Amino acid sequence: MTREEKSIAIEDLTAQLADVNVVYLADISGLDAGTTSDLRRACFKAGIKLEVVKNTLLAKAMEVSANDYGDLSSTLKGNTSIMIADTANGPAKIIKEFRKKGQKPVLKGAYINQEVYIGDELLDSLVAIKSREEVIGEIIGLLQSPAKRILSALLNHAETKGEAAE
């Protein structure tokens, strides 16, 4: 790879990192072609961009990025794939699903909404992170719950009064 090609690759990675708040780093080395294809397909369906990257180029892109990736660059050893998503737990769910069949992919680390997570042992915690839509849905459900109880009580009261009048 020439210097110009490396520079272009770093610029491309920097541009990709600039627009996202959810970045996972994983090791998918050793997966056979069929499993890799299945992983790519699952990522595509979930709206997750999966790409194998060169560690040195990604490290340089992280350095010049406006985001603070903290110690995440310390995980850039061996084979590294980057997973870019809109939902915080999307890549974690896919990794966990694929781990039912084997040892890979292995989570190296993640950058989620300005927080850095390092280590495969955090996979279950990352799966449990709720997406923005899930949190909004829960809030709406909580807000609707008291109103539903009041309406139910009023309806029961009206029915009871109607029965008493008969």
Secondary structure per residue as TSV (DSSP state, phi and psi in degrees):
chain	resnum	aa	ss	phi	psi
A	1	M	-	360.0	126.1
A	2	T	-	-76.3	167.1
A	3	R	H	-60.0	-40.4
A	4	E	H	-63.6	-42.4
A	5	E	H	-64.0	-40.4
A	6	K	H	-63.8	-42.7
A	7	S	H	-61.8	-41.9
A	8	I	H	-65.2	-42.1
A	9	A	H	-63.9	-40.5
A	10	I	H	-65.9	-43.0
A	11	E	H	-60.8	-41.8
A	12	D	H	-63.6	-46.5
A	13	L	H	-63.8	-40.5
A	14	T	H	-62.1	-41.8
A	15	A	H	-64.4	-40.2
A	16	Q	H	-63.6	-41.4
A	17	L	H	-72.0	-26.9
A	18	A	H	-66.1	-30.0
A	19	D	T	-100.3	8.7
A	20	V	-	-128.2	154.6
A	21	N	S	-115.2	-1.9
A	22	V	E	-130.5	111.3
A	23	V	E	-134.1	124.2
A	24	Y	E	-112.2	143.7
A	25	L	E	-115.3	129.8
A	26	A	E	-139.4	158.3
A	27	D	E	-105.9	114.4
A	28	I	-	-112.9	13.8
A	29	S	T	-62.7	147.0
A	30	G	T	89.0	-8.8
A	31	L	-	-73.5	138.1
A	32	D	-	-72.7	169.5
A	33	A	H	-59.0	-41.3
A	34	G	H	-64.8	-44.6
A	35	T	H	-67.2	-40.4
A	36	T	H	-61.3	-42.2
A	37	S	H	-63.6	-41.7
A	38	D	H	-62.5	-40.5
A	39	L	H	-64.0	-46.1
A	40	R	H	-61.2	-41.6
A	41	R	H	-63.9	-44.4
A	42	A	H	-62.9	-41.0
A	43	C	H	-64.1	-44.3
A	44	F	H	-59.8	-45.6
A	45	K	H	-62.0	-32.9
A	46	A	T	-88.5	2.1
A	47	G	T	74.8	27.8
A	48	I	-	-108.0	130.4
A	49	K	E	-89.4	123.7
A	50	L	E	-115.5	128.8
A	51	E	E	-149.0	135.1
A	52	V	E	-80.7	132.8
A	53	V	E	-127.4	158.5
A	54	K	-	-83.8	131.4
A	55	N	H	-56.4	-46.6
A	56	T	H	-64.5	-38.1
A	57	L	H	-69.2	-41.7
A	58	L	H	-65.8	-39.5
A	59	A	H	-60.6	-42.9
A	60	K	H	-67.3	-38.7
A	61	A	H	-64.5	-38.7
A	62	M	H	-66.7	-37.1
A	63	E	H	-61.6	-43.3
A	64	V	H	-88.6	-4.4
A	65	S	S	-71.0	153.5
A	66	A	S	-72.1	-22.7
A	67	N	S	-76.8	149.0
A	68	D	-	-98.7	104.1
A	69	Y	-	-88.1	3.6
A	70	G	G	51.2	-129.5
A	71	D	G	-87.1	9.3
A	72	L	G	-59.0	-31.8
A	73	S	G	-66.6	-17.9
A	74	S	G	-68.4	-16.3
A	75	T	G	-86.6	-4.1
A	76	L	-	-81.5	73.9
A	77	K	-	-134.4	146.1
A	78	G	S	68.8	-153.6
A	79	N	S	-76.1	131.5
A	80	T	E	-132.0	131.5
A	81	S	E	-118.8	141.8
A	82	I	E	-106.4	135.1
A	83	M	E	-119.0	118.6
A	84	I	E	-111.9	128.6
A	85	A	E	-141.5	168.3
A	86	D	S	-94.7	-30.2
A	87	T	S	-100.4	137.5
A	88	A	T	-62.4	-35.6
A	89	N	T	-101.6	-2.3
A	90	G	H	-55.1	-56.0
A	91	P	H	-61.6	-36.7
A	92	A	H	-62.0	-41.9
A	93	K	H	-63.1	-41.3
A	94	I	H	-67.1	-43.6
A	95	I	H	-59.7	-46.5
A	96	K	H	-61.7	-41.9
A	97	E	H	-61.1	-44.0
A	98	F	H	-71.2	-25.3
A	99	R	H	-72.5	-13.2
A	100	K	T	-66.4	-24.4
A	101	K	T	-101.1	-12.6
A	102	G	S	-173.5	-168.9
A	103	Q	S	-88.0	-13.3
A	104	K	-	-118.1	156.3
A	105	P	S	-72.0	153.2
A	106	V	E	-107.4	128.1
A	107	L	E	-74.4	122.2
A	108	K	E	-89.7	-42.9
A	109	G	E	-179.8	173.1
A	110	A	E	-150.4	151.4
A	111	Y	E	-120.7	113.0
A	112	I	E	-130.5	115.0
A	113	N	T	46.4	53.2
A	114	Q	T	73.0	10.0
A	115	E	E	-110.6	142.4
A	116	V	E	-110.5	131.9
A	117	Y	E	-122.3	128.1
A	118	I	E	-125.7	127.7
A	119	G	S	115.6	141.1
A	120	D	G	-66.0	-24.8
A	121	E	G	-67.6	-11.8
A	122	L	G	-90.0	2.4
A	123	L	H	-56.2	-47.9
A	124	D	H	-62.1	-37.9
A	125	S	H	-64.6	-39.2
A	126	L	H	-71.4	-33.2
A	127	V	H	-63.2	-35.0
A	128	A	H	-77.4	-12.3
A	129	I	-	-62.8	133.1
A	130	K	-	-89.5	142.0
A	131	S	-	-74.0	164.6
A	132	R	H	-56.7	-42.8
A	133	E	H	-64.4	-39.4
A	134	E	H	-65.2	-41.4
A	135	V	H	-65.6	-44.8
A	136	I	H	-61.0	-42.8
A	137	G	H	-59.5	-42.6
A	138	E	H	-64.8	-41.8
A	139	I	H	-62.9	-45.6
A	140	I	H	-60.9	-42.7
A	141	G	H	-60.6	-42.2
A	142	L	H	-66.5	-38.2
A	143	L	H	-69.7	-34.8
A	144	Q	H	-75.8	-29.4
A	145	S	H	-56.4	-50.7
A	146	P	H	-62.4	-39.0
A	147	A	H	-63.7	-39.8
A	148	K	H	-65.1	-40.0
A	149	R	H	-65.5	-40.3
A	150	I	H	-64.0	-46.1
A	151	L	H	-61.1	-42.0
A	152	S	H	-62.7	-43.9
A	153	A	H	-64.1	-41.8
A	154	L	H	-63.4	-42.7
A	155	L	H	-64.2	-44.0
A	156	N	H	-61.1	-41.6
A	157	H	H	-64.6	-43.2
A	158	A	H	-65.7	-39.7
A	159	E	H	-65.9	-40.5
A	160	T	H	-65.5	-40.9
A	161	K	H	-65.2	-39.8
A	162	G	H	-63.4	-39.3
A	163	E	H	-69.3	-37.0
A	164	A	H	-68.4	-33.3
A	165	A	H	-72.0	-26.0
A	166	E	-	-77.6	360.0
